[in-house]
């Protein structure tokens, strides 16, 4: 008799860059694969990575993740050279690359890493085409968030 195992979720978030949503207005989002070494996957599983201050470079018709830090574990093998700030290749199809190149050429746009997550057995990175927010836009977002919190408190208090 076989025991049925509960199904696991197909995607789980490893890292999120929360500051990006505050600093930038995200126009469009893409999902890209990430070319990693074995020690980098191990450090991701251990939670020793950061995508803060990371962005996407477009060079020679290819996309690269720049500024992401994957700290090597102390138990990694000694014959591999571990560079935590290595530039990692993003795996995108040609139409997505062409769209990114076209959008990047506009003034004020940049391509940033939003989150890193598992999709089945693959590690994916969500990237977004972003435009920087002005100071008054950031204030507007803070006001909206505060109002949503106050509204939830009022509904909770008077809902009893």
N, C-alpha and C positions, 0 to 999 in steps of 0.2 A: 504494500500500500504506500503510495506516494503522498507526501505531505506538501500541500500547496503553500508556497511562500507568498507573503503579501507583496504586491507590486510596489516597486520603488518609484519615486517621482523621476521624470525624465530629465529635469533640469534643476540645478540648485546653484544659488549664487555663492561665489567664492569671495569676491571683492566688489565693492561699489565705490565710485568716486562721487561722493555726495556734494562736494564743493562745486562741481561743474554745473549742476542744476541751478545753483545760486548765482554763479558768476556769468553764465552764458545762457542764451536762448537756443535750445536745440531745434534745428530746422528739420533734420531727417536722420533716421537711425539705420544702421546696417549691422548685420551679424557677420563676423569674420572668424575663420579658423586661425589658430596660432601655432607657429612652428616652434616647438620647444625641445630642449634636451631632457634626458631622463632625470637629472638632478633638479631641474626646474619644476618638473611635475611633482617630485617628492617635496620640494619646499612649498609648493602650492597646497598640497595635502596637509602639510604641517602648519599652514597659515602664515608663512614667513615671506609674504610678498606685498607689494604696494604699487598701485597704479596712479597715485596722486602725482601731479605734475607730468603726466605722460601725454603724449600726443602722437599723431600719425604723420610720418614723412612720406612724401610721394617722390620717388626717384626712379628714373629709367622705366616708367610704366609699371612699377611695383609699389606696394605699400608696406611700410615698416613701422613697428611700434617702438617709439623712442622715449626714454625716460622712465620706463617701468623697472622696478627693482625687485629681483628675486634673490633673497638672501640664501646662500648655500648652507646646507646643514653640516654639522661637524662630522657626521658619519658617512659623508659621501666619499667615493673612492679617490685615492690620492693621484691616480694617473690622469684624471680629467682636470682641465683648467676651468675653474668656475668664475665667470665674469658676471657679477650681479647686474650691471648696467648695460648688458649686451643689447644690441639692436635686434629685435625679433621680427621675422617676416610674417606679414598677415596674408592669409589665404582667401582671396576674393576672386570672383569671376571677372571676365573682361568688361562686361557692361557696367558692373558696379565700379570697377576701377576708372572707366571712362567718365562716369557720372561724378565720381569724387574729384577727378582731375579738373573737370569742367567747373564744378562748384567751388573748388579751392582757388581758382583764378579770380573769383569775385573779391572785391575789397572787403576787408573786415571779417572774412570767414576763416575758420580753422577747423581741423578735424581732431577730435579728442576721444580718449578711451573713457567710456561711461561705466562699464562693469565687466567683470570676468566671471564666467560661470561654466558649469558642467552641462553638457547636452549629451545624454547617454554616456558614452565613454570618452567623448571628445571635449577638449577645453575650447570654449568660444569666447570671443571678446566682442562686446557691443560698442561700436564706435558711432559717433554722431557728428554731423556737420553743424557747427555752432557759430553764433555771432555774439560778441561781447555785449553785456547789458550795461546800460548807463546807471548812474547812482540812483536816479529817481525810479527806475524800473525795479531795482532791488528793494527800495523802500515800499513800493507798491506790493511786491510779493510778500514782504513781512507783514504789511497791513492785512492782506487777504488771509494769511495763515493765522494771525492773531484773531481775526474775526471768526474764522472757522472754529477755532478752539473755544472762543467765548460762546458761540452759537451752540456748540455741543454741550457745554456746561449748563446753559440756560435750558436746553431741551431735557437734559438729564434731571435738573432740579425741579422743573415744573411738570415733568412727565410722571412723577411719583404720585 
